[in-house]
Amino acid sequence: MARGARRSAWIGAGIAATITVVASSVRGDLAAIVAAGAVAIVIGGLVGSLSRPRRVAPPEAAARTRHSIAEALLANIPDPVILVDRRSVVIEVNPAARTLLPALKLKHPLSFALRAPDVLDGIEEVLRTGAPLKTLYTTRVPTECAFEVQIGALPMPDGPGGGQPNVVLFLRDLTAARRLEAMRVDFVANASHELRTPLASLLGFIETLQGPAKADAPAREKFLGIMKTQAQRMTRLIDDLLSLSRIELREHVPPTQVVDLGQIARQMVDMQGPLARERGVSITLDAPDATYPVLGERDELARVVENLVENAVKYGGGNVVVGLERTLRPASGKPQIALSVRDDGPGIAPEHIPRLTERFYRVDVASSRQKGGTGLGLAIVKHIVNRHRGKLVIESEPDRGTTVRALLPERQAGDETSTTL
């Protein structure tokens, strides 16, 4: 009778542990998740043995079963999990932890693979107090990463150590969240700076016109011209910010209309002709007289061509060539259309190329502002190309010019839902 009562108690504890796992996963209490999961593992082994009352498994077989279940549980946790004993010797790890810390080895001290004093001290504190805690762990090699380490005591009544608790470490990757936060802070700071400069100029000239230059007609005309230029600069910046915001909101929605990229390119080359002549730059279109159908949105693709040609005219110079050709994707072999804009200007140093599509990034800040740039042109191009399921490639060398390619999937039969060729 006592034996049956004990079995009922274990089964009840198993049910409670399962409920704890589900509830804890909702509220994010990771220490409780792992602790309850460990209890569920033990209960699972016991309940499994109870389902076959006439065949009592040897203790070694039951232990192997519990160990295999524990390995399966750990393997299905996407974040790194490490289990250590009271001496901080590694007992068990999951594949995610091995990927993060390749030097981790079972039955070896954790400090051999994880050189983080805060984490090691946290293990000792958890063992001393029994209360879970959180700390941070950062790496700088090969890339900078940040993890929140949640440390909790894990009771093991039937395990090694005579009932002494072990310690579980759960590492949650904060790298992406921190990068997004840094991007948001940088974006707000850059946008504020870009707007503050022309606003300060406008306020200064207004005060001058209201004061010393109130009756000075030549000065008034000069200052009004500068104020107009600064106001136009703010207008361009706000327009680009709104465009970028709209594109990002719809980036996950692929376009469904069929447009002729060749027609758009010819129109944009004609429109940029006056700007090119003003700056002594020649523009030519290197494309057979044919249609280049893609699934896209005409206004957005026109913005891509316009921004690329305008950048080449302003910052490249010399001879600007806009090309169109059909190619195949290297991986899939599917047809694509390559829109390229090439100039023979001063080129760009290699260290700048990966950052050219970042918002407000400029190779030469003073020159870009002087020429009316907002620092958002290539960021807009990148997001439009992404929305069209394409790829943006930038190739440049100092003193050898720059080539920017937008690779877009060619429309195939059955792809379109409407036609606007």
C-alpha positions in Angstrom: 0.0 0.0 0.0 2.8 2.3 0.9 4.5 1.5 -2.4 1.3 2.3 -4.4 1.1 5.6 -2.5 4.6 6.5 -3.4 3.9 5.7 -7.1 0.8 7.9 -7.0 2.8 10.7 -5.4 5.5 10.5 -8.2 2.8 10.5 -10.9 1.2 13.6 -9.3 4.6 15.3 -9.1 5.2 14.5 -12.8 1.9 16.1 -13.8 2.7 19.2 -11.6 6.2 19.4 -13.3 4.6 19.3 -16.7 2.2 22.1 -15.9 5.1 24.1 -14.4 7.0 23.7 -17.7 4.1 25.0 -19.8 3.4 27.9 -17.4 7.0 28.8 -17.1 7.6 28.8 -20.9 4.8 31.4 -21.1 6.2 33.8 -18.5 9.9 33.2 -19.4 11.1 31.7 -16.0 13.9 29.7 -17.5 15.3 28.4 -14.3 11.9 26.9 -13.5 11.6 25.5 -17.0 14.8 23.6 -16.7 14.2 22.5 -13.1 10.7 21.3 -14.0 12.0 19.6 -17.1 14.5 17.7 -15.0 11.8 16.6 -12.7 9.6 15.6 -15.7 12.6 13.5 -17.0 12.8 11.5 -13.8 9.0 11.1 -13.6 8.9 10.0 -17.2 11.3 7.2 -16.4 9.3 6.1 -13.4 6.0 6.3 -15.2 7.4 4.3 -18.1 8.5 1.6 -15.6 5.0 1.6 -14.0 3.4 1.0 -17.4 5.0 -2.5 -17.4 4.5 -3.7 -13.8 5.4 -7.3 -14.5 8.8 -6.4 -15.9 11.0 -4.4 -13.6 13.9 -2.7 -15.5 17.3 -2.9 -13.9 18.5 0.3 -12.4 21.2 0.7 -15.1 18.5 0.5 -17.8 16.3 3.1 -16.1 19.3 5.4 -15.7 20.1 5.1 -19.4 16.6 5.9 -20.3 16.5 9.0 -18.2 19.8 10.1 -19.7 18.6 9.7 -23.2 15.5 11.6 -22.5 17.6 14.4 -20.9 19.8 14.5 -24.0 16.7 14.7 -26.3 15.3 17.6 -24.1 18.5 19.5 -24.3 19.0 19.0 -28.0 15.6 20.6 -28.7 16.4 23.8 -26.8 17.6 26.3 -29.3 19.6 28.4 -26.9 22.8 27.2 -25.2 22.3 25.2 -22.0 25.0 24.0 -19.7 24.7 21.8 -16.6 27.5 21.8 -14.0 28.0 20.3 -10.6 29.0 22.0 -7.4 32.6 22.1 -8.5 31.6 23.8 -11.8 32.5 20.7 -13.7 30.5 20.2 -16.9 27.9 17.4 -16.6 25.8 18.0 -19.7 25.6 20.5 -22.6 23.3 20.8 -25.6 24.4 21.3 -29.3 23.8 25.0 -29.2 26.3 25.3 -26.2 28.9 23.3 -28.1 28.5 25.6 -31.1 29.0 28.7 -29.0 31.8 27.2 -26.9 33.7 24.6 -28.9 36.1 24.0 -26.0 33.4 22.6 -23.7 34.1 19.1 -22.6 32.2 16.8 -20.3 33.9 16.1 -16.9 36.1 19.2 -17.4 35.8 22.5 -15.4 33.6 25.1 -17.1 36.4 27.7 -16.7 38.4 25.8 -19.3 35.9 26.9 -22.0 34.1 29.9 -20.5 36.5 32.6 -19.2 33.9 34.9 -17.6 34.5 35.7 -13.9 31.0 37.1 -13.5 29.4 33.8 -14.6 31.7 31.6 -12.5 31.1 33.8 -9.4 27.4 33.6 -10.2 27.5 29.8 -10.0 29.1 30.0 -6.5 26.5 32.5 -5.4 23.6 30.4 -6.6 25.0 27.4 -4.8 25.4 29.4 -1.6 22.0 31.1 -1.6 19.8 28.9 -3.8 18.3 31.9 -5.5 18.6 32.2 -9.3 20.4 35.2 -10.8 21.2 36.8 -14.1 24.5 38.2 -15.5 26.0 39.2 -18.8 28.5 37.4 -21.0 30.1 39.0 -24.0 32.5 37.8 -26.7 34.6 39.7 -29.2 36.1 36.9 -31.2 35.3 36.1 -34.0 32.5 38.7 -33.8 31.1 40.7 -30.9 28.2 38.9 -29.2 26.2 39.5 -26.0 24.4 36.9 -23.9 22.2 37.1 -20.9 23.2 34.2 -18.6 20.4 32.9 -16.3 21.9 30.7 -13.5 19.7 28.5 -11.3 20.1 25.6 -8.9 18.8 22.3 -10.1 17.8 19.8 -7.4 19.0 16.2 -8.2 17.8 14.0 -5.4 18.7 10.7 -7.2 21.8 12.0 -9.0 25.5 12.1 -8.3 26.6 14.1 -5.3 24.3 12.5 -2.7 21.4 14.9 -3.2 23.5 18.0 -3.7 22.1 20.5 -6.2 23.7 21.0 -9.6 23.6 24.3 -11.5 22.1 25.0 -14.9 23.2 27.9 -17.1 20.9 29.2 -19.8 22.4 31.7 -22.3 20.0 33.9 -24.2 21.5 35.7 -27.2 21.0 39.5 -27.0 23.3 40.3 -30.0 20.5 41.1 -32.5 18.4 43.1 -30.0 21.5 45.2 -29.0 22.3 45.8 -32.7 18.8 46.9 -33.4 18.8 49.2 -30.4 22.1 50.7 -31.5 20.8 51.2 -35.0 17.7 53.0 -33.6 19.8 55.3 -31.5 22.1 56.1 -34.3 19.2 56.7 -36.7 17.5 59.1 -34.3 20.9 60.9 -33.6 21.7 61.2 -37.3 18.3 62.3 -38.4 18.2 65.0 -35.6 21.7 66.2 -36.7 20.8 66.3 -40.3 17.7 68.4 -39.6 19.4 70.6 -36.9 22.0 72.0 -39.2 19.7 73.5 -41.9 17.3 74.6 -39.1 20.1 76.5 -37.4 21.0 78.2 -40.6 17.4 79.2 -41.2 17.0 80.7 -37.7 20.3 82.6 -38.0 19.4 84.2 -41.3 15.9 85.0 -40.1 17.3 86.8 -37.1 19.8 88.7 -39.4 17.0 89.8 -41.7 14.9 90.9 -38.8 17.9 92.9 -37.4 21.0 94.3 -39.0 20.0 93.3 -42.6 16.4 94.5 -42.3 16.9 97.3 -44.8 19.7 95.8 -46.8 18.1 94.6 -50.1 21.3 92.8 -51.6 21.9 91.0 -48.3 18.2 90.1 -48.1 18.3 88.5 -51.6 21.4 86.6 -50.8 20.1 85.3 -47.5 16.8 84.3 -48.9 18.6 82.2 -51.6 20.5 80.4 -48.9 17.4 79.9 -46.8 15.7 78.4 -49.8 18.5 76.0 -50.4 18.5 74.9 -46.7 14.7 74.4 -46.8 15.0 72.3 -49.9 17.6 70.2 -48.1 15.2 69.6 -45.2 12.5 68.7 -47.7 14.7 66.1 -49.5 15.6 64.6 -46.1 12.1 64.3 -44.9 10.9 62.9 -48.3 13.7 60.3 -48.1 12.8 59.4 -44.6 9.2 58.9 -45.4 10.0 56.9 -48.5 12.3 54.6 -46.5 9.6 54.1 -43.9 7.0 53.2 -46.5 9.3 50.8 -48.3 10.2 49.1 -45.0 6.6 48.6 -44.1 5.9 46.8 -47.4 9.2 45.0 -47.7 7.7 41.6 -46.9 5.0 42.0 -49.6 6.4 41.1 -53.0 5.2 43.2 -56.0 2.8 41.5 -58.4 2.7 43.8 -61.4 4.8 43.2 -64.6 6.9 46.3 -65.6 9.5 46.8 -68.3 12.8 47.7 -66.5 14.3 48.8 -69.9 11.6 51.4 -70.4 12.1 52.7 -66.9 15.9 52.9 -67.4 15.5 54.9 -70.7 13.2 57.4 -69.0 15.5 57.9 -66.1 18.5 58.4 -68.3 16.7 61.1 -70.2 15.5 62.8 -67.0 19.1 62.9 -65.6 20.5 64.4 -68.8 20.3 68.0 -67.6 22.0 67.3 -64.3 24.7 65.4 -66.1 25.3 68.2 -68.6 25.4 70.7 -65.8 28.3 68.7 -64.2 30.1 67.9 -67.4 29.2 64.2 -67.3 28.0 62.0 -70.2 25.3 59.3 -69.7 24.8 56.4 -72.1 22.4 53.5 -72.1 24.0 50.2 -73.0 21.1 47.9 -73.5 19.5 46.2 -76.6 16.2 47.7 -77.7 14.1 45.0 -76.0 11.8 44.5 -73.1 13.1 43.5 -69.7 10.0 42.3 -67.8 10.2 42.0 -64.0 7.6 41.7 -61.2 7.8 45.1 -59.6 6.4 48.4 -58.7 7.1 51.1 -61.3 7.6 54.0 -59.0 10.0 52.1 -56.7 12.1 50.7 -59.6 12.2 54.2 -61.1 13.6 55.4 -57.7 16.3 52.7 -57.9 17.5 53.8 -61.3 17.2 57.5 -60.4 19.2 57.2 -57.2 22.0 55.0 -58.8 22.4 57.3 -61.8 22.2 60.5 -59.7 24.9 59.1 -57.4 27.1 58.2 -60.3 26.7 61.7 -61.8 27.3 63.5 -58.5 30.1 61.5 -57.0 31.5 59.5 -59.9 31.6 61.7 -62.9 33.3 61.2 -66.2 31.3 58.7 -68.3 28.3 57.0 -66.7 27.0 53.9 -68.4 23.6 52.4 -67.6 23.4 48.8 -68.7 20.8 46.0 -68.8 21.5 42.3 -69.5 20.0 38.9 -68.9 22.0 36.6 -66.7 21.4 33.4 -64.6 21.4 33.2 -60.9 24.6 31.2 -59.8 22.8 29.1 -57.2 19.4 28.3 -58.9 20.2 28.9 -62.6 17.0 30.9 -62.8 17.0 33.9 -65.2 17.5 37.4 -63.9 17.9 40.9 -65.2 21.0 42.8 -64.2 20.7 46.6 -64.0 24.2 48.2 -63.8 25.4 51.7 -63.4 29.1 52.3 -64.0 31.2 55.4 -63.7 34.9 56.0 -64.1 35.3 58.4 -61.2 37.6 58.3 -58.2 36.2 55.0 -56.8 35.7 54.0 -53.2 38.1 52.4 -50.7 37.3 48.8 -49.8 36.6 49.5 -46.1 33.7 51.8 -47.1 31.9 49.4 -49.4 30.1 47.2 -46.8 28.7 50.2 -45.1 27.5 52.2 -48.1 23.9 51.0 -47.7 23.7 52.1 -44.1 21.5 55.0 -43.3 23.3 58.4 -43.3 26.7 56.7 -44.0 28.8 58.8 -46.3 32.4 58.4 -47.6 32.9 62.1 -47.6 30.3 63.9 -45.4 31.2 67.5 -46.5 31.1 66.7 -50.2 27.8 64.8 -49.9 26.1 67.6 -48.1 27.5 70.2 -50.6 26.1 68.2 -53.5 22.7 67.8 -51.9 22.9 64.2 -50.7 20.9 63.0 -47.7 22.9 59.8 -47.0 19.7 57.7 -47.5 19.9 57.0 -51.3 21.6 53.6 -51.3 19.6 52.6 -48.2 16.4 53.2 -50.1 17.8 51.3 -53.1 18.7 48.3 -50.9 15.3 48.0 -49.4 13.5 48.4 -52.7 15.7 45.7 -54.2 15.1 43.4 -51.2 11.3 43.9 -51.6 11.7 42.9 -55.3 13.5 39.7 -54.1 16.7 40.9 -55.8 20.3 41.5 -54.7 22.4 44.7 -54.7 26.1 44.4 -55.5 28.6 47.2 -55.2 32.1 46.9 -56.8 34.7 49.7 -56.7 38.4 50.3 -56.5 40.2 53.6 -55.8 40.9 55.5 -59.1 39.0 52.8 -61.1 35.4 53.9 -60.8 32.4 52.2 -59.3 29.8 49.8 -60.6 26.5 49.2 -58.8 24.3 46.2 -59.9 20.7 45.5 -59.0 20.0 41.9 -59.8 16.2 41.3 -60.2 14.4 38.1 -61.0 13.1 38.1 -64.6 9.3 37.6 -64.9 8.4 34.1 -66.0 5.2 32.8 -67.5 2.5 32.5 -64.8 4.2 34.9 -62.3 2.2 38.0 -63.0 -1.2 38.9 -61.7 -1.5 42.2 -63.6 0.4 43.8 -66.5 1.7 47.4 -66.8 4.3 47.0 -69.5 
